[in-house]
Amino acid sequence: MDAPGYVVNFGPGPAKLPHSGLLEIQKELLDYKGIGISILEMSHRSSNFIKMINNAENLVRELLAVPDNYEVIFVQGGGSSQFSAVPLKLIGLKAGKSVDYVVTGAWSAKAVEEAKKFGTINIVHSKLGNPSTWSLNPDASYVYYCANGTVHGVEFDFIPDVKRAVLVCDMFSNFLSKPVDVSKFDVIFSGAQKNVGSAGVTVVIVRDDQLRFALRESTSVLECKVQAGNSSSYNTPPCFSIYIMGLVLEWIKNNGGAAAMEKLSSIKSQMIYEITDNSHGFYICPVEPQNRSKMNIPFCIGNVKGDDALVKRFLDKAFELNMLSLKGHRSVGGIQASLYNSVTIEDVQKLAAFMKNFLEMRQL
Ligand SMILES: Cc1ncc(COP(=O)(O)O)c(C=O)c1O
């Protein structure tokens, strides 16, 4: 039974945080670990902050078994600044300044728009099919893809074999939702606001031999080499977001790590897909089963385009029942349920029960 007033946030990010983490933040807000000041006012050069940021880095390393030859850095600017930082760092690896982008949704398309400013883009149109059918350019400086398309709810359940090309991955919305073999990548980047914390900090994991190069036009703040060389404090880091991320990483560790998150994600997403698939066309998930995201589940109601009146009624009723942020992305419409790490099985059971009930009421 829910506590009275218990609200579930199914938003695509910034997303739900673990309740225990929020309580910890509340407890420590005025006085961080007995030092008498808030983390919000603490210098990023102080020993307490350095201890905290090192702890967050070590947790990322431990939870993803990051090999020693990779740097883990925390930066500002979000995914959108990585869309520029990546080409600035890597597009000149080969003289042709040509790169391959696998475009499977809105975010990879946006990344292309930024990369275009720095070189030639080969867009590998793909429906997440077999990479052997992709038209990769052997002279590309790197291959770029987005592991989970937040807006359209499509997720790679494999790491593409790009034949030893430099591989860059936007892992924004499924980072630490499962174990990942980091050694297969050259660069991984992710915001914290989906699975590991709040908005404001972006985690970049980069193989150290990719630090050597950057275009001359690159700015210091976007250069991994500069940030890594200054322990993520070349400029003032997003201190509070890093603190929150540390708490969430600790929570992930205490709850079984990345492997446990993966198990839970499978159970949670299956609960919702089972309902859409058995609703005889009432709930329609537009994504092929093999490409479905375990993080973000989009569906229409009533017909393929979504019956506006039904969608509105669904959202209004869900809101009355304390389930928030189920509206699909503005470019897609319909409904979207985001089931990141902090969303519990009980939260999803509540949504599933509501979906079944809404369907039954419709059939009466
Ligand atoms: C997969 C993905 N990549 C990149 C971004 C862009 O992140 P930001 O809003 O921090 O620029 C988002 C944002 O939600 C995203 O979901």
The ligand as an SDF file (V2000), in Angstrom:
LIG
                    3D

 16 16  0  0  0  0  0  0  0  0999 V2000
   20.0280   10.1300  -25.3980 C   0  0  0  0  0  0  0  0  0  0  0  0
   20.2240   11.5830  -25.0850 C   0  0  0  0  0  0  0  0  0  0  0  0
   21.3280   12.2040  -25.5660 N   0  0  0  0  0  0  0  0  0  0  0  0
   21.5620   13.5100  -25.3310 C   0  0  0  0  0  0  0  0  0  0  0  0
   20.6690   14.2620  -24.6040 C   0  0  0  0  0  0  0  0  0  0  0  0
   20.9450   15.7390  -24.4190 C   0  0  0  0  0  0  0  0  0  0  0  0
   21.2430   16.0610  -23.1510 O   0  0  0  0  0  0  0  0  0  0  0  0
   21.2300   17.5820  -22.6170 P   0  0  0  0  0  0  0  0  0  0  0  0
   19.8070   17.9800  -22.4870 O   0  0  0  0  0  0  0  0  0  0  0  0
   21.9260   17.4480  -21.3120 O   0  0  0  0  0  0  0  0  0  0  0  0
   21.9770   18.4110  -23.5640 O   0  0  0  0  0  0  0  0  0  0  0  0
   19.5330   13.6610  -24.0670 C   0  0  0  0  0  0  0  0  0  0  0  0
   18.5950   14.4350  -23.2310 C   0  0  0  0  0  0  0  0  0  0  0  0
   17.6190   13.9950  -22.7130 O   0  0  0  0  0  0  0  0  0  0  0  0
   19.3020   12.2940  -24.3240 C   0  0  0  0  0  0  0  0  0  0  0  0
   18.2160   11.6650  -23.8470 O   0  0  0  0  0  0  0  0  0  0  0  0
  1  2  1  0
  2  3  1  0
  2 15  2  0
  3  4  2  0
  4  5  1  0
  5  6  1  0
  5 12  2  0
  6  7  1  0
  7  8  1  0
  8  9  2  0
  8 10  1  0
  8 11  1  0
 12 13  1  0
 12 15  1  0
 13 14  2  0
 15 16  1  0
M  END
$$$$
